[in-house]
């Protein structure tokens, strides 16, 4: 019981308003969205800077669901390594943020880095144009989109997308993404 209280204190000390860890599914996302929408409606009354938070969270949750890698054990059971989604408030910056962590394959790391670095190099108007071009051309499309969610989140963000990768095993890394609204 002490661990849960310690965890709660850690969340509060870091300005975490909403968190979920574990397997995240489409069905769960519907419930999360309603819960978060109610919280954001309250936050908007206090701080109008929360307006983009909801849309960024939805995109980020979709990315976690769509791009998380399943980890296969030796007995061929699939264990979905814990994804984490957070919504918080950075009191030093006076900004809300969303953050996520999910497992990705090593082969996807360079693609993600290149995409995010390119998006981060664009102005807002350039992002809008790039978004339209990607939708229109279908260039670099894959079965789950073309990184359009990353562009959408960057357009709504008050700062550049912040990301990192942490090694997990020889085939996977955790992709960590933080976005200020």
VOBA-1610 file (N, C-alpha, C; in pm, whole numbers, padded with zeros to 5 digits, always signed):
BEGIN
Unk+00081-00120+00000Unk+00000+00000+00000Unk+00086+00127+00000Unk+00204+00120+00057Unk+00291+00236+00059Unk+00337+00273-00082Unk+00355+00171-00167Unk+00400+00198-00304Unk+00299+00279-00382Unk+00171+00251-00366Unk+00070+00324-00441Unk+00064+00470-00395Unk+00080+00492-00267Unk+00081+00629-00215Unk+00207+00703-00262Unk+00317+00631-00268Unk+00443+00689-00317Unk+00427+00727-00465Unk+00361+00642-00541Unk+00335+00667-00683Unk+00245+00790-00698Unk+00141+00798-00617Unk+00048+00912-00621Unk+00122+01043-00591Unk+00206+01041-00490Unk+00284+01159-00453Unk+00377+01200-00566Unk+00440+01102-00629Unk+00530+01129-00741Unk+00454+01195-00857Unk+00334+01145-00887Unk+00251+01204-00992Unk+00216+01349-00958Unk+00173+01372-00835Unk+00136+01507-00793Unk+00255+01602-00799Unk+00371+01555-00753Unk+00491+01639-00753Unk+00536+01677-00893Unk+00498+01596-00992Unk+00536+01623-01131Unk+00423+01684-01213Unk+00317+01725-01148Unk+00208+01795-01216Unk+00123+01705-01305Unk+00124+01576-01281Unk+00047+01483-01364Unk-00100+01493-01325Unk-00185+01524-01423Unk-00328+01538-01401Unk-00405+01411-01438Unk-00346+01333-01529Unk-00414+01215-01583Unk-00307+01118-01630Unk-00322+00991-01595Unk-00223+00893-01641Unk-00288+00757-01663Unk-00234+00684-01757Unk-00276+00547-01781Unk-00151+00470-01824Unk-00139+00351-01771Unk-00026+00264-01807Unk-00080+00124-01831Unk-00023+00057-01927Unk-00065-00079-01957Unk-00105-00093-02102Unk-00188-00191-02128Unk-00236-00214-02263Unk-00344-00110-02295Unk-00326-00038-02403Unk-00422+00064-02444Unk-00486+00018-02575Unk-00619+00010-02576Unk-00692-00036-02694Unk-00787+00074-02743Unk-00845+00053-02860Unk-00943+00148-02914Unk-01061+00164-02819Unk-01112+00052-02766Unk-01227+00058-02673Unk-01192+00138-02549Unk-01071+00116-02498Unk-01027+00190-02380Unk-01012+00338-02413Unk-00967+00367-02534Unk-00948+00506-02575Unk-01078+00585-02569Unk-01188+00525-02609Unk-01318+00592-02605Unk-01351+00636-02462Unk-01328+00547-02367Unk-01354+00578-02226Unk-01257+00687-02177Unk-01130+00674-02213Unk-01029+00772-02173Unk-01063+00910-02226Unk-01106+00915-02352Unk-01138+01043-02413Unk-01250+01115-02339Unk-01354+01041-02303Unk-01464+01103-02230Unk-01418+01153-02093Unk-01341+01071-02025Unk-01289+01110-01894Unk-01201+01235-01906Unk-01112+01234-02004Unk-01022+01347-02021Unk-01099+01472-02067Unk-01198+01455-02152Unk-01277+01569-02198Unk-01342+01641-02080Unk-01395+01564-01986Unk-01456+01624-01868Unk-01352+01704-01788Unk-01233+01648-01773Unk-01126+01717-01700Unk-01081+01843-01774Unk-01069+01834-01906Unk-01023+01950-01984Unk-01127+02061-01983Unk-01255+02025-01984Unk-01359+02128-01973Unk-01341+02207-01844Unk-01308+02138-01735Unk-01282+02207-01608Unk-01155+02291-01616Unk-01050+02235-01680Unk-00924+02307-01693Unk-00939+02434-01776Unk-01023+02428-01879Unk-01044+02545-01965Unk-01104+02662-01888Unk-01185+02630-01789Unk-01243+02736-01706Unk-01133+02807-01628Unk-01028+02732-01592Unk-00918+02786-01512Unk-00809+02846-01601Unk-00779+02775-01712Unk-00667+02815-01797Unk-00701+02788-01944Unk-00722+02892-02023Unk-00759+02874-02163Unk-00650+02808-02248Unk-00529+02795-02195Unk-00420+02730-02271Unk-00443+02580-02288Unk-00544+02526-02223Unk-00570+02382-02231Unk-00646+02342-02358Unk-00681+02437-02444Unk-00769+02408-02557Unk-00713+02305-02656Unk-00585+02303-02682Unk-00529+02206-02776Unk-00495+02072-02711Unk-00496+02067-02582Unk-00456+01948-02507Unk-00537+01825-02546Unk-00666+01842-02557Unk-00755+01730-02587Unk-00721+01667-02722Unk-00707+01750-02826Unk-00678+01699-02960Unk-00540+01634-02967Unk-00443+01694-02901Unk-00309+01636-02899Unk-00313+01500-02829Unk-00385+01491-02717Unk-00394+01363-02645Unk-00454+01255-02734Unk-00560+01287-02807Unk-00624+01187-02894Unk-00525+01137-02999Unk-00455+01229-03065Unk-00356+01189-03165Unk-00246+01104-03103Unk-00200+01145-02987Unk-00091+01072-02922Unk-00137+00933-02880Unk-00258+00922-02827Unk-00311+00791-02789Unk-00328+00701-02912Unk-00374+00759-03021Unk-00387+00682-03146Unk-00250+00630-03191Unk-00148+00713-03180Unk-00013+00670-03217Unk+00033+00553-03130Unk+00007+00563-03001Unk+00045+00454-02910Unk-00026+00325-02950Unk-00155+00334-02977Unk-00233+00215-03014Unk-00185+00158-03148Unk-00167+00245-03246Unk-00134+00200-03381Unk+00010+00154-03399Unk+00102+00211-03324Unk+00243+00185-03351Unk+00315+00107-03243Unk+00249+00076-03133Unk+00316-00003-03030Unk+00346-00141-03084Unk+00462-00190-03050Unk+00506-00322-03094Unk+00471-00424-02986Unk+00420-00536-03030Unk+00399-00646-02937Unk+00531-00717-02914Unk+00553-00758-02792Unk+00676-00827-02758Unk+00645-00975-02743Unk+00717-01058-02817Unk+00691-01202-02816Unk+00787-01271-02719Unk+00733-01354-02632Unk+00817-01430-02540Unk+00857-01561-02605Unk+00944-01633-02539Unk+00993-01760-02594Unk+00880-01861-02616Unk+00775-01853-02536Unk+00665-01949-02552Unk+00558-01894-02647Unk+00599-01792-02724Unk+00518-01736-02831Unk+00387-01674-02783Unk+00385-01630-02658Unk+00270-01552-02610Unk+00306-01405-02632Unk+00206-01330-02665Unk+00231-01187-02687Unk+00203-01112-02558Unk+00302-01036-02518Unk+00286-00950-02401Unk+00301-00807-02453Unk+00198-00732-02440Unk+00204-00593-02484Unk+00273-00514-02374Unk+00399-00479-02396Unk+00472-00408-02293Unk+00399-00277-02263Unk+00404-00240-02141Unk+00325-00126-02095Unk+00353+00002-02171Unk+00247+00055-02227Unk+00252+00190-02282Unk+00208+00283-02171Unk+00252+00406-02180Unk+00214+00505-02080Unk+00166+00630-02152Unk+00055+00685-02105Unk+00003+00813-02155Unk-00018+00903-02035Unk+00035+01024-02042Unk+00022+01119-01933Unk-00030+01253-01984Unk-00102+01321-01899Unk-00138+01461-01921Unk-00093+01534-01797Unk-00019+01643-01816Unk+00032+01714-01700Unk+00035+01864-01720Unk+00079+01932-01617Unk+00093+02076-01619Unk+00232+02110-01570Unk+00307+02181-01654Unk+00442+02224-01619Unk+00430+02364-01558Unk+00440+02371-01427Unk+00418+02499-01359Unk+00527+02601-01391Unk+00648+02555-01423Unk+00755+02649-01459Unk+00727+02718-01592Unk+00674+02643-01688Unk+00644+02700-01820Unk+00503+02756-01826Unk+00418+02714-01732Unk+00278+02756-01737Unk+00202+02692-01852Unk+00244+02570-01890Unk+00185+02501-02005Unk+00140+02359-01968Unk+00034+02315-02034Unk-00009+02176-02024Unk+00072+02094-02123Unk+00081+01964-02099Unk+00151+01877-02193Unk+00092+01737-02190Unk+00119+01665-02296Unk+00091+01521-02299Unk+00225+01452-02321Unk+00236+01332-02269Unk+00357+01256-02286Unk+00320+01109-02301Unk+00398+01037-02381Unk+00370+00895-02399Unk+00501+00819-02411Unk+00490+00690-02384Unk+00603+00599-02403Unk+00546+00467-02453Unk+00602+00418-02564Unk+00560+00289-02616Unk+00677+00221-02687Unk+00669+00091-02695Unk+00774+00011-02756Unk+00764+00017-02908Unk+00878+00041-02975Unk+00884+00037-03120Unk+01001-00051-03163Unk+00996-00098-03286Unk+01104-00179-03339Unk+01223-00090-03374Unk+01343-00144-03358Unk+01465-00068-03391Unk+01462-00016-03534Unk+01407-00094-03626Unk+01405-00053-03767Unk+01319+00072-03790Unk+01232+00106-03696Unk+01145+00223-03710Unk+01204+00349-03646Unk+01310+00333-03569Unk+01365+00445-03493Unk+01416+00556-03585Unk+01500+00522-03685Unk+01553+00625-03773Unk+01445+00695-03853Unk+01343+00620-03894Unk+01231+00678-03968Unk+01160+00781-03881Unk+01132+00744-03756Unk+01065+00836-03663Unk+01151+00960-03636Unk+01280+00940-03611Unk+01370+01053-03585Unk+01370+01149-03703Unk+01385+01095-03823Unk+01389+01178-03944Unk+01259+01256-03960Unk+01147+01188-03941Unk+01016+01254-03955Unk+00999+01367-03854Unk+01028+01337-03728Unk+01009+01438-03622Unk+01106+01554-03640Unk+01232+01524-03673Unk+01329+01632-03693Unk+01287+01723-03808Unk+01235+01661-03915Unk+01188+01741-04028Unk+01069+01828-03988Unk+00972+01769-03921Unk+00854+01844-03875Unk+00896+01958-03783Unk+00990+01930-03692Unk+01038+02033-03599Unk+01110+02147-03670Unk+01161+02123-03791Unk+01233+02227-03865Unk+01139+02323-03939Unk+01011+02285-03947Unk+00914+02363-04025Unk+00849+02474-03942Unk+00811+02581-04012Unk+00728+02683-03950Unk+00584+02630-03948Unk+00497+02701-03880Unk+00357+02660-03874Unk+00296+02654-04015Unk+00319+02756-04096Unk+00264+02758-04232Unk+00322+02645-04317Unk+00451+02618-04301Unk+00513+02507-04374Unk+00454+02373-04331Unk+00422+02359-04202Unk+00359+02235-04153Unk+00222+02215-04217Unk+00145+02323-04226Unk+00012+02313-04289Unk+00026+02268-04434Unk+00120+02327-04505Unk+00143+02291-04644Unk+00191+02145-04656Unk+00284+02107-04572Unk+00337+01969-04572Unk+00225+01869-04543Unk+00139+01902-04448Unk+00026+01816-04414Unk-00065+01795-04536Unk-00099+01906-04602Unk-00184+01897-04722Unk-00116+01815-04832Unk+00013+01838-04852Unk+00087+01764-04955Unk+00088+01614-04925Unk+00110+01578-04799Unk+00116+01437-04762Unk-00021+01370-04781Unk-00125+01438-04744Unk-00260+01382-04763Unk-00294+01366-04910Unk-00258+01467-04987Unk-00292+01469-05129Unk-00212+01366-05209Unk-00082+01362-05185Unk+00006+01279-05268Unk+00006+01132-05228Unk-00015+01106-05101Unk-00004+00967-05054Unk+00141+00922-05050Unk+00234+01013-05076Unk+00376+00981-05073Unk+00418+00935-04934Unk+00496+00830-04930Unk+00546+00774-04805Unk+00434+00724-04715Unk+00319+00693-04774Unk+00209+00638-04695Unk+00241+00496-04652Unk+00195+00459-04538Unk+00198+00320-04496Unk+00061+00286-04443Unk+00041+00164-04401Unk-00094+00119-04368Unk-00160+00195-04253Unk-00087+00268-04175Unk-00147+00337-04060Unk-00140+00489-04074Unk-00117+00539-04193Unk-00109+00683-04212Unk+00028+00721-04262Unk+00056+00848-04263Unk+00184+00894-04317Unk+00254+00983-04216Unk+00235+00956-04089Unk+00290+01045-03990Unk+00208+01172-03981Unk+00086+01166-04036Unk-00001+01284-04034Unk-00033+01325-03891Unk-00045+01227-03802Unk-00072+01259-03661Unk+00040+01340-03599Unk+00165+01308-03635Unk+00279+01385-03583Unk+00271+01530-03631Unk+00235+01548-03757Unk+00223+01684-03812Unk+00110+01757-03741Unk-00002+01690-03723Unk-00118+01751-03657Unk-00084+01792-03514Unk-00014+01706-03442Unk+00025+01739-03305Unk+00121+01857-03303Unk+00216+01859-03396Unk+00313+01968-03402Unk+00244+02101-03433Unk+00143+02099-03520Unk+00069+02221-03552Unk-00001+02277-03428Unk-00048+02189-03341Unk-00123+02233-03223Unk-00032+02261-03103Unk+00092+02219-03113Unk+00185+02233-03002Unk+00236+02376-02990Unk+00263+02417-02867Unk+00320+02550-02846Unk+00473+02548-02857Unk+00531+02428-02863Unk+00676+02412-02875Unk+00706+02298-02972Unk+00832+02281-03003Unk+00874+02169-03088Unk+00842+02037-03017Unk+00824+01931-03096Unk+00802+01799-03038Unk+00931+01755-02969Unk+00916+01703-02848Unk+01031+01656-02770Unk+01025+01504-02769Unk+01134+01440-02808Unk+01132+01294-02814Unk+01265+01234-02773Unk+01260+01108-02738Unk+01382+01031-02712Unk+01351+00884-02732Unk+01456+00806-02740Unk+01446+00661-02751Unk+01533+00599-02643Unk+01480+00499-02576Unk+01557+00428-02475Unk+01559+00280-02510Unk+01679+00221-02519Unk+01689+00079-02555Unk+01611-00010-02458Unk+01548-00111-02515Unk+01476-00210-02434Unk+01544-00346-02445Unk+01561-00393-02568Unk+01635-00517-02593Unk+01700-00503-02730Unk+01752-00612-02784Unk+01826-00603-02911Unk+01738-00569-03031Unk+01606-00579-03017Unk+01516-00553-03130Unk+01420-00436-03108Unk+01414-00381-02987Unk+01313-00281-02955Unk+01371-00165-02874Unk+01301-00052-02885Unk+01332+00065-02802Unk+01201+00128-02757Unk+01207+00196-02643Unk+01092+00275-02601Unk+01101+00411-02668Unk+00990+00451-02730Unk+00978+00583-02794Unk+00903+00672-02696Unk+00965+00781-02656Unk+00906+00872-02558Unk+00881+01006-02629Unk+00760+01056-02619Unk+00721+01178-02687Unk+00649+01270-02590Unk+00693+01396-02587Unk+00630+01496-02500Unk+00590+01615-02587Unk+00466+01662-02567Unk+00414+01771-02649Unk+00344+01872-02560Unk+00389+01996-02568Unk+00327+02105-02492Unk+00213+02166-02573Unk+00104+02199-02502Unk-00006+02267-02573Unk-00020+02409-02525
//
